[in-house]
Amino acid sequence: MPYSTEAIRTIALVGHTSSGKTSLAEALLHGAGMIGTPGSLERGTTTCDYDPLERKYQHSLNSAVIHIDHRDTCVHLLDTPGYPDFIGQAISALSAVETAAVVINAQNGIEMITSRMMDWAKQRNMCRMIVVNKIDAEHTDLPALVTRIQETFGKECLPINLPAAGGTQVVDCFFNPAGESDFSSIEAAHRALVDQVVEVDADLMSLYLEQGEIEPEQLHAPFEQALREGHLVPICFVSAKNGAGIKELLDVFVKLMPNPTEGNPPLFYRDDDSAPDRKKEIRSVPDPSQHVLAHVFKIAVDPFIGKIAVFRIHQGTVKRDGLLYIGDGRKPFKVTHLYMLQGKEQVEVQQAVPGDICAVAKIEDMVYDAVLHDAAEDDHIHLRPSVFPTPIFGLAIEPKKRGDEQRMWEILQKLTAEDPCLKVEHNASTNETVLLGLGELHLRSALERMMEVYKIDVATHPPKIAYRETVAGRAEGHHRHKKQTGGAGQFGEVFLRVETLPRGSGFEFVDEVKGGTIPGQFIPAVEKGIRQVLDAGPLAGFPMQDVKVIVYDGKSHPVDSKEVAFATAGRKAFIDAVMKARPMVLEPIVNIEIVTPEECMGDITGDLSSRRGQINGMQTVQASVVVVSGQVPLSELNSYQSRLNSTTAGRGSYTVEFSHYDIVPPATQQRMVSEHKVEVEE
């Protein structure tokens, strides 16, 4: 049945791996009567993990979209991966929903991705809630977990229901002012919730202080406001295994979570033609009668169907057979089929309104983060981009069969279109194609997909570390390119200056040429020549970053000056300046979290220190299990899992996340420079 915008909820299940997000989605589908029997991860029958590789690994690799009909409300639910290697899928899902439901495993407590997702959702100004799953499992201390949640994320995290009858059911604390629970007090939890909610409304607080009690119906608007402002983060308790709290969680979604008219709207912006550096903010209005504004947050490439684009509608009504534009494109496409997704199943619908999550197929021009609209004048509108982790693990890749180079490249483009954290680079100095991802598992799953889905055999070389080059000082460079070949010659002369930028700033090009000493039409050629050096720096052949180049003078010839001459002059002047500006090699430093048995902690910390690592802290998460956190150069983690397995007898695991770039030790840099010189000579 068609739903109004007010009867729609959009929620993303996010959190660390093994928190039970996919099983929870299955239990919610079953609890709402959408499926007869909950699927099983072990049997590979879940609605969300339908990909063959997901069934093989028994965990999510991609985000999945389902919809649930409950109490005349449509809940669009996104199930996301929890492994750090696939976190890009979870981050992109956040831009499509009003509420981030962070799922926590009651046995393991707060883990790395738990904290990351809470932070990312807060940065995007989203409504947040915490779902504590597996409350019926052994060795759980739920009161201690609630205390730790409040210590970590703030006192605004309050239980909205509590476990009862030994974790076989839950009792509401918001609408229900009294009752029995396994721990704490229903009355105290109810009072804490009301106290927290009325703080956002001065008039209601006065009434509350006067009467001593407030009807739940009066609390709806301030409850939504408290969610929007981050003043309240409700905690729900469930067990996807025994069904405890599932119906209650569905009711919380429907009764208390914001609909698209109540959540914080996403930030769109339009390029300002009068000032290219300025952006004009645009707020979408969740009104079905307005013109269409939607954005693509997920791309899936099916070998048989082709490209499937999944998008969230923020404004207007999308109708079957209607016309939509993609971003700045001037040619519209026809919405021949409009789908709502139920895992891999596609349910065709006639129209969709603000809040709906839909899909279209076979639109090859569609890309991730594209803005869809139905008016040509709405081009140049963009959504505030999500910030993704930096891919730092690399593999040089080449086809085993000669002649498959083009086909391999096309398949890699499909893989990177699906995953915003998977990148492909071509190293010009070594003529290698390098696949970059967030971890070993990330790259392994991509290679397996190439083999099993696209049937192409590839060979890989040892991991490549994403080293970078930069400068530590300021210097000037100059080059005159003069070439006479009998006819018209080539002439171009460039004076420039290089300066260092703060770490992570990238590259900046500034034109300060006065008096037309370099004609304006040749400035892009100068920049082009400089950018050629950025791909493979002059010191050790690694890409350059954090450099500012100021071109301030030059000379031209009325006949012999050409673009190729200024590109060459710009490139060589830049190299000249870089080699004078104390060039250096940077290496990626990663945050690492190691889960280890307590008795192995000394060996782990000692080994990490020997790898130039720094220990930042240690935390006991459950009986005899410790999490060691710190920072270590990525280059020191080659084959680290094997070392960890031998140290912990196979009971240890680790996760990494890119932190920053730092200077490599002088001896290492000298070796890299020497090796690069040998390669160039060869």
C-alpha positions as CSV (number, residue, x, y, z in Angstrom):
1,M,0.0,0.0,0.0
2,P,1.2,3.5,-0.6
3,Y,2.3,5.4,2.5
4,S,2.4,9.2,3.2
5,T,5.7,10.8,4.2
6,E,4.5,11.0,7.8
7,A,4.0,7.2,7.9
8,I,7.6,6.4,6.8
9,R,10.6,5.7,9.1
10,T,14.2,5.3,7.8
11,I,16.6,3.5,10.0
12,A,20.1,2.1,9.5
13,L,21.4,-0.8,11.6
14,V,25.1,-0.1,12.2
15,G,27.7,-1.4,14.6
16,H,30.6,-3.8,15.0
17,T,30.8,-7.2,13.4
18,S,29.1,-10.0,15.4
19,S,26.7,-7.6,17.0
20,G,23.8,-9.4,15.3
21,K,22.5,-6.8,12.9
22,T,21.5,-9.2,10.1
23,S,19.9,-11.6,12.6
24,L,18.1,-8.6,14.1
25,A,16.8,-7.5,10.7
26,E,15.5,-11.1,10.1
27,A,13.8,-11.1,13.5
28,L,12.2,-7.7,12.8
29,L,10.9,-9.0,9.5
30,H,9.5,-12.1,11.2
31,G,8.0,-10.0,14.1
32,A,6.1,-7.8,11.7
33,G,4.8,-10.8,9.8
34,M,6.7,-10.0,6.6
35,I,8.3,-13.5,6.5
36,G,7.1,-16.8,8.0
37,T,10.3,-18.1,9.4
38,P,13.5,-16.1,10.3
39,G,16.4,-16.9,8.0
40,S,19.7,-18.3,9.3
41,L,23.2,-17.0,8.7
42,E,24.6,-20.6,9.0
43,R,22.2,-21.9,6.4
44,G,22.6,-18.8,4.1
45,T,18.9,-18.1,4.1
46,T,18.7,-14.5,5.4
47,T,17.0,-11.8,3.4
48,C,19.8,-9.3,3.7
49,D,22.9,-11.5,3.2
50,Y,21.9,-12.8,-0.2
51,D,25.2,-12.5,-2.0
52,P,27.1,-15.8,-2.6
53,L,30.2,-14.5,-0.9
54,E,28.2,-13.2,2.1
55,R,26.8,-16.7,2.5
56,K,30.2,-18.2,2.2
57,Y,31.8,-15.8,4.8
58,Q,28.6,-15.8,7.0
59,H,28.8,-12.0,7.5
60,S,27.7,-8.9,5.6
61,L,29.9,-7.5,2.8
62,N,27.4,-4.9,1.5
63,S,24.6,-2.8,2.8
64,A,21.1,-4.3,2.1
65,V,17.7,-2.6,2.0
66,I,14.5,-4.0,3.3
67,H,11.1,-2.6,4.2
68,I,8.8,-3.6,7.0
69,D,5.0,-2.8,7.3
70,H,4.0,-2.3,10.9
71,R,1.0,-0.5,12.4
72,D,0.2,1.3,9.2
73,T,3.8,2.5,8.9
74,C,6.5,1.6,6.4
75,V,10.0,1.2,8.0
76,H,12.8,1.3,5.5
77,L,15.6,-0.6,7.2
78,L,19.3,-0.7,6.1
79,D,21.4,-3.6,7.3
80,T,25.1,-2.7,7.1
81,P,28.4,-4.6,7.4
82,G,30.3,-4.4,10.7
83,Y,33.8,-5.4,9.6
84,P,36.1,-2.4,9.5
85,D,37.2,-3.4,6.0
86,F,33.6,-2.8,4.7
87,I,32.7,0.2,6.7
88,G,32.3,2.4,3.6
89,Q,29.0,0.6,3.0
90,A,27.8,1.6,6.5
91,I,28.9,5.2,6.2
92,S,27.2,5.7,2.8
93,A,24.0,4.2,4.3
94,L,23.9,7.0,7.0
95,S,23.2,9.6,4.4
96,A,19.9,7.8,3.4
97,V,18.2,7.6,6.8
98,E,16.9,9.8,9.7
99,T,18.0,7.5,12.5
100,A,21.2,5.5,13.1
101,A,20.5,2.4,15.3
102,V,23.8,1.4,16.7
103,V,23.7,-2.3,17.6
104,I,25.9,-3.5,20.5
105,N,26.6,-7.2,21.4
106,A,25.7,-7.5,25.0
107,Q,28.6,-10.0,25.5
108,N,31.4,-7.9,23.9
109,G,30.2,-4.4,24.9
110,I,31.5,-1.3,23.1
111,E,33.9,-2.1,20.3
112,M,35.8,0.0,17.8
113,I,33.1,0.3,15.1
114,T,30.5,1.0,17.8
115,S,32.4,4.2,18.7
116,R,33.1,5.1,15.1
117,M,29.5,4.8,14.0
118,M,28.3,6.9,17.0
119,D,30.8,9.6,16.1
120,W,30.0,9.5,12.4
121,A,26.2,9.7,13.0
122,K,26.8,12.6,15.4
123,Q,28.9,14.5,12.9
124,R,26.1,14.1,10.3
125,N,23.6,15.6,12.9
126,M,21.5,12.4,12.9
127,C,19.1,11.0,15.4
128,R,20.7,8.1,17.2
129,M,19.6,5.1,19.3
130,I,21.4,2.2,20.8
131,V,20.1,-1.4,20.5
132,V,21.7,-3.9,22.9
133,N,21.3,-7.3,21.3
134,K,21.9,-10.8,22.7
135,I,20.6,-10.0,26.1
136,D,19.9,-13.7,26.7
137,A,23.5,-14.7,26.2
138,E,25.7,-16.1,28.9
139,H,28.3,-14.0,30.7
140,T,26.6,-10.6,30.2
141,D,26.5,-7.8,32.7
142,L,23.8,-5.5,31.4
143,P,23.9,-2.9,34.3
144,A,27.7,-2.5,33.8
145,L,27.2,-2.2,30.0
146,V,24.7,0.6,30.5
147,T,27.1,2.4,32.8
148,R,29.9,2.1,30.3
149,I,27.7,3.4,27.5
150,Q,26.9,6.4,29.5
151,E,30.5,7.0,30.4
152,T,31.6,6.6,26.8
153,F,28.8,8.4,24.9
154,G,27.2,10.7,27.6
155,K,24.5,10.7,30.2
156,E,22.0,11.4,27.4
157,C,22.0,7.6,26.7
158,L,19.0,6.4,28.7
159,P,17.1,3.0,28.6
160,I,13.7,3.3,27.0
161,N,12.9,-0.3,28.0
162,L,14.5,-2.8,30.3
163,P,15.0,-6.6,30.2
164,A,12.7,-8.8,32.4
165,A,12.1,-12.4,33.2
166,G,15.8,-13.3,32.7
167,G,16.2,-11.7,29.3
168,T,13.1,-13.4,27.8
169,Q,11.1,-10.2,27.5
170,V,11.4,-6.4,27.9
171,V,9.3,-3.8,29.7
172,D,8.7,-0.3,28.3
173,C,10.0,2.6,30.4
174,F,8.6,5.5,28.4
175,F,4.8,5.0,28.3
176,N,4.9,2.7,31.3
177,P,5.7,4.4,34.7
178,A,6.0,1.2,36.8
179,G,6.8,-2.5,36.6
180,E,9.4,-5.2,37.2
181,S,12.7,-5.7,35.4
182,D,15.9,-7.7,35.7
183,F,17.9,-4.7,36.9
184,S,17.4,-1.1,37.8
185,S,13.9,0.3,38.3
186,I,11.2,0.9,35.7
187,E,10.0,3.9,37.7
188,A,13.5,5.4,37.9
189,A,14.1,4.9,34.2
190,H,10.8,6.5,33.3
191,R,11.5,9.5,35.5
192,A,15.0,9.9,34.0
193,L,13.6,9.8,30.4
194,V,10.9,12.4,31.2
195,D,13.4,14.6,33.0
196,Q,15.7,14.5,30.0
197,V,13.0,15.2,27.4
198,V,11.3,18.1,29.1
199,E,14.6,20.0,29.3
200,V,14.3,21.0,25.7
201,D,10.9,22.7,26.2
202,A,10.8,25.4,28.9
203,D,6.9,25.6,29.0
204,L,6.6,21.8,29.3
205,M,9.3,21.8,32.0
206,S,7.3,24.4,34.0
207,L,4.1,22.3,33.7
208,Y,6.1,19.2,34.7
209,L,7.5,20.9,37.8
210,E,4.0,22.1,38.7
211,Q,2.1,18.8,38.1
212,G,4.8,16.3,38.8
213,E,3.8,14.1,35.8
214,I,3.3,14.6,32.0
215,E,1.2,12.5,29.7
216,P,3.2,10.6,27.1
217,E,1.2,12.2,24.3
218,Q,2.5,15.6,25.4
219,L,6.1,14.4,25.1
220,H,6.1,13.4,21.4
221,A,7.2,16.7,20.0
222,P,9.9,17.4,22.7
223,F,11.0,13.8,22.3
224,E,11.7,14.3,18.6
225,Q,13.4,17.6,19.4
226,A,15.7,15.9,21.9
227,L,16.6,13.2,19.4
228,R,17.4,15.9,16.7
229,E,19.5,17.9,19.1
230,G,21.4,14.8,20.4
231,H,20.0,15.6,23.9
232,L,18.6,12.0,24.1
233,V,20.0,8.7,22.8
234,P,17.5,5.9,23.7
235,I,18.8,2.4,24.7
236,C,16.7,-0.6,23.7
237,F,17.2,-4.2,24.7
238,V,16.5,-7.1,22.4
239,S,17.4,-10.7,21.6
240,A,17.2,-11.6,17.9
241,K,17.6,-15.2,19.0
242,N,14.7,-15.7,21.3
243,G,12.6,-12.7,20.0
244,A,12.7,-10.7,23.3
245,G,12.0,-7.0,22.6
246,I,11.5,-7.4,18.9
247,K,7.8,-6.3,18.9
248,E,8.7,-3.6,21.3
249,L,11.6,-2.4,19.1
250,L,9.2,-2.2,16.1
251,D,6.8,-0.1,18.3
252,V,9.7,2.2,19.2
253,F,10.5,2.7,15.5
254,V,6.9,3.5,14.7
255,K,5.8,5.5,17.8
256,L,9.0,7.4,18.7
257,M,11.6,7.5,15.9
258,P,11.3,10.6,13.6
259,N,9.6,10.5,10.2
260,P,11.2,12.5,7.3
261,T,9.3,15.7,8.3
262,E,10.7,15.5,11.9
263,G,14.4,14.5,11.4
264,N,17.3,16.8,10.6
265,P,17.2,17.4,6.8
266,P,20.4,16.6,4.9
267,L,22.5,19.5,3.7
268,F,22.5,20.1,0.0
269,Y,24.4,22.9,-1.6
270,R,24.6,24.6,-5.0
271,D,27.7,26.0,-6.7
272,D,27.7,29.8,-6.8
273,D,28.5,30.9,-10.3
274,S,29.6,34.4,-9.1
275,A,32.1,32.9,-6.7
276,P,33.3,29.4,-7.5
277,D,34.8,28.9,-4.0
278,R,31.4,29.7,-2.3
279,K,28.6,27.2,-1.8
280,K,25.0,28.1,-1.3
281,E,23.2,25.9,1.2
282,I,19.9,24.4,0.2
283,R,17.5,22.6,2.6
284,S,15.3,20.0,1.1
285,V,11.6,20.1,2.0
286,P,9.9,16.7,2.5
287,D,6.9,17.7,0.5
288,P,5.5,15.4,-2.2
289,S,4.2,18.3,-4.3
290,Q,7.6,20.0,-4.7
291,H,10.1,19.3,-7.4
292,V,12.2,16.1,-7.0
293,L,15.4,16.0,-5.0
294,A,17.0,12.6,-4.3
295,H,20.4,11.2,-4.0
296,V,22.1,7.9,-4.9
297,F,23.7,6.3,-1.8
298,K,24.4,2.8,-3.2
299,I,25.4,1.3,-6.5
300,A,25.1,-2.5,-7.2
301,V,26.3,-4.1,-10.4
302,D,24.5,-7.3,-11.3
303,P,26.2,-9.4,-14.0
304,F,22.8,-10.1,-15.6
305,I,20.7,-6.9,-14.9
306,G,23.5,-4.4,-15.0
307,K,23.9,-1.3,-12.8
308,I,21.3,-0.9,-10.0
309,A,21.1,2.6,-8.3
310,V,19.5,2.8,-4.9
311,F,18.4,6.3,-3.9
312,R,16.6,8.1,-1.1
313,I,14.0,10.7,-2.0
314,H,14.2,13.9,0.1
315,Q,11.7,16.0,-1.8
316,G,9.0,15.6,-4.4
317,T,7.4,12.5,-5.9
318,V,9.1,10.1,-8.2
319,K,6.7,8.3,-10.6
320,R,7.1,5.4,-12.9
321,D,7.6,6.5,-16.5
322,G,8.7,10.0,-15.2
323,L,11.9,11.8,-16.3
324,L,14.8,12.5,-14.0
325,Y,18.2,14.2,-14.5
326,I,21.4,13.0,-13.0
327,G,23.5,15.8,-11.4
328,D,24.7,18.3,-14.0
329,G,23.6,16.1,-16.9
330,R,21.4,17.8,-19.5
331,K,19.9,14.6,-20.8
332,P,17.1,13.0,-18.7
333,F,16.5,9.3,-18.3
334,K,13.1,7.6,-18.1
335,V,12.1,5.8,-14.9
336,T,10.9,2.7,-16.8
337,H,10.7,0.6,-13.6
338,L,10.7,1.9,-10.1
339,Y,11.5,-0.6,-7.4
340,M,11.4,-1.0,-3.6
341,L,14.0,-3.5,-2.4
342,Q,13.5,-6.5,-0.1
343,G,17.0,-7.9,0.0
344,K,17.6,-9.2,-3.5
345,E,13.9,-9.1,-4.4
346,Q,12.7,-6.1,-6.4
347,V,9.1,-5.0,-5.7
348,E,7.8,-2.7,-8.4
349,V,5.9,0.4,-7.3
350,Q,4.1,3.1,-9.2
351,Q,5.4,6.1,-7.3
352,A,7.5,7.0,-4.2
353,V,7.4,10.1,-1.9
354,P,9.9,11.8,0.4
355,G,11.4,9.3,2.8
356,D,11.1,6.4,0.4
357,I,14.1,4.4,-0.6
358,C,13.9,3.1,-4.1
359,A,16.0,1.7,-7.0
360,V,16.2,2.0,-10.7
361,A,18.1,-0.4,-13.0
362,K,20.1,-0.3,-16.2
363,I,21.1,3.4,-16.0
364,E,24.8,3.2,-16.8
365,D,25.5,6.9,-16.2
366,M,24.5,6.6,-12.6
367,V,27.3,7.1,-10.0
368,Y,27.5,7.0,-6.2
369,D,26.4,10.3,-4.5
370,A,24.7,11.6,-7.7
371,V,21.8,14.0,-7.0
372,L,18.6,13.2,-9.0
373,H,16.1,15.9,-9.9
374,D,13.4,16.5,-12.4
375,A,14.1,20.1,-13.4
376,A,17.0,21.1,-15.6
377,E,17.6,24.3,-13.6
378,D,18.4,22.2,-10.5
379,D,21.8,21.2,-11.8
380,H,24.9,22.0,-9.8
381,I,23.2,20.8,-6.6
382,H,25.2,18.4,-4.5
383,L,24.8,16.6,-1.2
384,R,27.4,17.2,1.5
385,P,29.9,14.4,0.9
386,S,30.5,11.7,3.4
387,V,34.0,11.3,4.8
388,F,35.3,7.8,4.2
389,P,38.4,6.1,5.6
390,T,41.5,6.2,3.4
391,P,42.2,3.0,1.5
392,I,45.8,2.1,2.6
393,F,46.2,-1.6,1.8
394,G,47.4,-2.2,-1.8
395,L,47.9,-5.1,-4.2
396,A,49.5,-4.8,-7.6
397,I,47.2,-6.8,-9.9
398,E,47.4,-8.0,-13.5
399,P,45.5,-10.6,-15.6
400,K,47.0,-14.0,-16.0
401,K,45.8,-14.3,-19.6
402,R,47.3,-11.9,-22.1
403,G,44.7,-9.7,-23.8
404,D,42.5,-9.5,-20.7
405,E,43.9,-6.1,-19.6
406,Q,40.9,-4.1,-20.9
407,R,38.4,-6.5,-19.4
408,M,40.2,-6.5,-16.1
409,W,40.1,-2.7,-16.0
410,E,36.3,-2.7,-16.8
411,I,35.7,-5.2,-14.0
412,L,37.7,-3.1,-11.5
413,Q,35.6,0.0,-12.5
414,K,32.5,-2.0,-11.6
415,L,33.9,-3.0,-8.2
416,T,35.0,0.5,-7.4
417,A,31.5,1.9,-8.4
418,E,29.9,-0.4,-5.8
419,D,32.3,0.4,-3.0
420,P,33.4,4.0,-2.1
421,C,36.4,2.7,-0.2
422,L,37.8,0.6,-3.0
423,K,40.2,2.5,-5.3
424,V,42.2,1.7,-8.4
425,E,45.5,3.5,-9.2
426,H,47.9,3.2,-12.1
427,N,51.5,3.7,-11.0
428,A,53.1,5.3,-14.1
429,S,56.7,4.8,-12.8
430,T,56.3,1.0,-12.4
431,N,53.4,0.5,-15.0
432,E,51.4,-1.3,-12.4
433,T,47.7,-1.3,-11.7
434,V,47.2,-1.2,-7.9
435,L,44.0,-2.1,-6.1
436,L,43.6,-0.2,-2.8
437,G,41.3,-1.2,0.1
438,L,40.8,-0.9,3.8
439,G,42.3,-4.2,4.7
440,E,43.4,-7.7,3.7
441,L,39.8,-9.1,3.9
442,H,38.6,-6.2,1.8
443,L,41.0,-6.9,-1.0
444,R,40.5,-10.7,-0.8
445,S,36.8,-10.4,-1.2
446,A,37.2,-8.1,-4.2
447,L,39.6,-10.6,-5.8
448,E,37.2,-13.5,-5.0
449,R,34.4,-11.6,-6.6
450,M,36.4,-11.1,-9.8
451,M,37.1,-14.8,-9.9
452,E,33.6,-16.2,-9.0
453,V,31.3,-13.6,-10.4
454,Y,33.2,-12.2,-13.4
455,K,35.3,-15.3,-14.2
456,I,38.7,-13.6,-14.7
457,D,42.0,-15.0,-13.3
458,V,44.4,-12.4,-12.0
459,A,47.9,-12.5,-10.5
460,T,48.8,-10.3,-7.5
461,H,52.1,-9.0,-6.2
462,P,52.9,-8.4,-2.5
463,P,51.0,-5.6,-0.8
464,K,52.1,-2.0,-1.7
465,I,52.3,0.5,1.0
466,A,50.7,3.9,0.1
467,Y,53.8,6.0,0.7
468,R,53.6,9.7,-0.2
469,E,56.1,12.5,-0.8
470,T,56.0,16.1,0.3
471,V,58.3,19.0,1.0
472,A,59.4,20.4,4.4
473,G,60.3,23.9,3.3
474,R,59.9,26.6,0.7
475,A,61.9,27.0,-2.5
476,E,61.8,28.5,-5.9
477,G,62.1,26.6,-9.2
478,H,62.8,27.7,-12.8
479,H,63.0,26.1,-16.2
480,R,63.3,27.3,-19.7
481,H,62.1,24.9,-22.4
482,K,63.5,25.7,-25.8
483,K,63.5,23.4,-28.7
484,Q,64.1,24.1,-32.4
485,T,63.3,21.5,-35.0
486,G,63.7,23.3,-38.3
487,G,60.2,24.6,-38.6
488,A,58.2,26.1,-35.7
489,G,60.0,25.5,-32.4
490,Q,58.9,25.2,-28.8
491,F,59.4,27.8,-26.2
492,G,58.2,28.2,-22.6
493,E,59.8,29.6,-19.4
494,V,58.3,29.2,-15.9
495,F,59.2,30.6,-12.5
496,L,57.4,29.1,-9.6
497,R,57.6,28.7,-5.8
498,V,56.6,25.7,-3.7
499,E,55.4,25.8,-0.1
500,T,54.4,23.1,2.4
501,L,50.7,22.7,3.4
502,P,49.3,21.2,6.6
503,R,49.3,17.4,6.6
504,G,46.3,16.0,4.7
505,S,45.6,19.2,2.7
506,G,46.4,17.7,-0.7
507,F,47.6,20.0,-3.5
508,E,47.0,23.7,-4.2
509,F,47.8,25.6,-7.4
510,V,48.0,29.4,-7.4
511,D,48.4,31.7,-10.4
512,E,50.1,34.9,-9.5
513,V,51.4,35.8,-13.0
514,K,51.3,39.6,-13.6
515,G,51.3,41.4,-16.9
516,G,50.7,38.4,-19.1
517,T,54.3,37.2,-19.0
518,I,52.7,33.7,-19.3
519,P,49.5,34.1,-21.5
520,G,46.4,33.0,-19.7
521,Q,45.7,30.2,-22.2
522,F,49.0,28.5,-21.2
523,I,48.4,28.5,-17.4
524,P,46.4,25.2,-17.5
525,A,49.3,23.6,-19.4
526,V,51.7,24.7,-16.7
527,E,49.3,23.1,-14.1
528,K,49.1,20.0,-16.2
529,G,52.8,19.6,-16.2
530,I,53.0,20.0,-12.4
531,R,50.3,17.5,-11.8
532,Q,52.2,14.9,-13.9
533,V,54.9,15.1,-11.2
534,L,52.3,14.7,-8.4
535,D,51.5,11.2,-9.7
536,A,55.1,10.1,-9.2
537,G,57.3,12.4,-7.1
538,P,60.9,13.1,-8.0
539,L,62.4,11.8,-4.7
540,A,61.3,8.2,-4.6
541,G,58.6,7.9,-7.2
542,F,55.6,8.1,-4.8
543,P,52.6,10.4,-5.2
544,M,53.0,13.9,-3.8
545,Q,50.7,15.7,-1.4
546,D,50.5,18.7,0.9
547,V,52.2,21.0,-1.6
548,K,51.3,24.5,-2.7
549,V,52.6,25.7,-6.0
550,I,52.6,29.4,-6.9
551,V,53.5,30.3,-10.5
552,Y,54.5,34.0,-10.5
553,D,56.5,34.7,-13.7
554,G,57.7,33.3,-17.0
555,K,58.3,34.2,-20.6
556,S,56.6,33.3,-23.9
557,H,57.3,33.6,-27.6
558,P,54.6,34.9,-30.0
559,V,55.2,32.1,-32.5
560,D,57.0,29.2,-30.7
561,S,55.1,29.1,-27.4
562,K,52.8,26.1,-27.2
563,E,51.0,24.1,-24.5
564,V,53.5,21.2,-24.7
565,A,56.3,23.7,-24.1
566,F,54.7,25.2,-21.0
567,A,53.7,21.8,-19.7
568,T,57.3,20.6,-19.9
569,A,58.6,23.9,-18.4
570,G,56.1,23.6,-15.5
571,R,57.0,20.0,-14.8
572,K,60.8,20.6,-14.7
573,A,60.5,23.9,-12.8
574,F,58.4,22.0,-10.2
575,I,60.9,19.2,-9.9
576,D,63.7,21.8,-9.5
577,A,61.8,23.5,-6.7
578,V,60.9,20.3,-4.9
579,M,64.5,19.0,-4.8
580,K,65.5,22.3,-3.1
581,A,62.6,22.3,-0.6
582,R,63.8,19.4,1.6
583,P,61.7,16.7,0.0
584,M,60.8,13.7,2.2
585,V,58.8,10.5,2.2
586,L,55.7,10.0,4.3
587,E,54.3,6.7,5.5
588,P,50.8,5.9,6.7
589,I,50.3,5.5,10.4
590,V,47.3,3.4,11.5
591,N,45.2,3.1,14.6
592,I,45.3,-0.5,15.7
593,E,43.1,-2.4,18.1
594,I,44.2,-5.9,19.1
595,V,41.9,-8.3,20.9
596,T,44.0,-10.8,22.9
597,P,43.8,-13.2,25.8
598,E,45.0,-11.5,29.0
599,E,47.9,-13.9,29.4
600,C,49.4,-12.9,26.0
601,M,49.2,-9.1,26.7
602,G,52.9,-8.7,27.5
603,D,54.0,-10.5,24.3
604,I,51.6,-8.4,22.2
605,T,52.7,-5.0,23.6
606,G,56.4,-6.0,23.3
607,D,56.0,-7.1,19.7
608,L,54.1,-3.9,18.9
609,S,56.8,-1.7,20.4
610,S,59.4,-3.6,18.3
611,R,57.4,-2.6,15.2
612,R,57.8,1.1,16.0
613,G,54.3,1.1,17.6
614,Q,53.0,3.2,20.4
615,I,50.6,1.8,23.0
616,N,47.7,4.2,23.8
617,G,45.7,2.1,26.2
618,M,44.4,-1.3,27.4
619,Q,40.9,-2.3,28.3
620,T,39.3,-5.5,29.7
621,V,36.1,-6.1,27.7
622,Q,35.2,-9.5,29.2
623,A,36.7,-12.2,31.4
624,S,40.3,-12.8,30.4
625,V,40.0,-10.8,27.2
626,V,41.9,-7.5,26.7
627,V,41.8,-4.9,23.9
628,V,45.2,-3.2,23.3
629,S,44.9,0.0,21.3
630,G,47.7,2.1,19.8
631,Q,49.3,3.4,16.6
632,V,51.8,1.7,14.3
633,P,53.3,2.3,10.8
634,L,51.4,0.3,8.3
635,S,54.6,-1.0,6.8
636,E,55.3,-2.9,10.0
637,L,52.1,-4.9,9.8
638,N,53.0,-7.2,6.9
639,S,51.9,-10.8,7.8
640,Y,50.9,-9.5,11.3
641,Q,47.9,-11.9,11.5
642,S,50.3,-14.9,11.3
643,R,52.4,-13.5,14.0
644,L,49.3,-12.8,16.2
645,N,48.0,-16.3,15.6
646,S,51.3,-17.9,16.8
647,T,51.5,-15.6,19.8
648,T,47.8,-16.1,20.9
649,A,47.3,-19.7,19.7
650,G,44.8,-18.4,17.1
651,R,42.7,-16.6,19.7
652,G,43.8,-13.0,18.8
653,S,42.5,-10.6,16.1
654,Y,43.2,-7.1,15.1
655,T,41.6,-4.2,13.2
656,V,43.3,-1.1,11.8
657,E,42.1,2.3,10.6
658,F,44.1,5.0,8.9
659,S,45.2,7.8,11.2
660,H,47.7,10.1,9.5
661,Y,50.9,10.3,7.5
662,D,54.2,10.8,9.2
663,I,57.9,11.1,8.2
664,V,59.7,7.8,7.6
665,P,63.0,7.2,9.4
666,P,66.0,8.7,7.6
667,A,67.6,5.3,6.9
668,T,64.4,4.0,5.4
669,Q,64.1,7.1,3.2
670,Q,67.7,6.9,2.0
671,R,67.0,3.2,1.0
672,M,63.9,4.2,-0.9
673,V,65.6,7.0,-2.8
674,S,68.5,4.6,-3.8
675,E,66.0,2.0,-5.0
676,H,64.1,4.6,-7.0
677,K,67.3,5.8,-8.7
678,V,68.2,2.2,-9.7
679,E,64.6,1.7,-11.2
680,V,64.9,5.0,-13.2
681,E,68.3,3.9,-14.5
682,E,67.0,0.5,-15.5
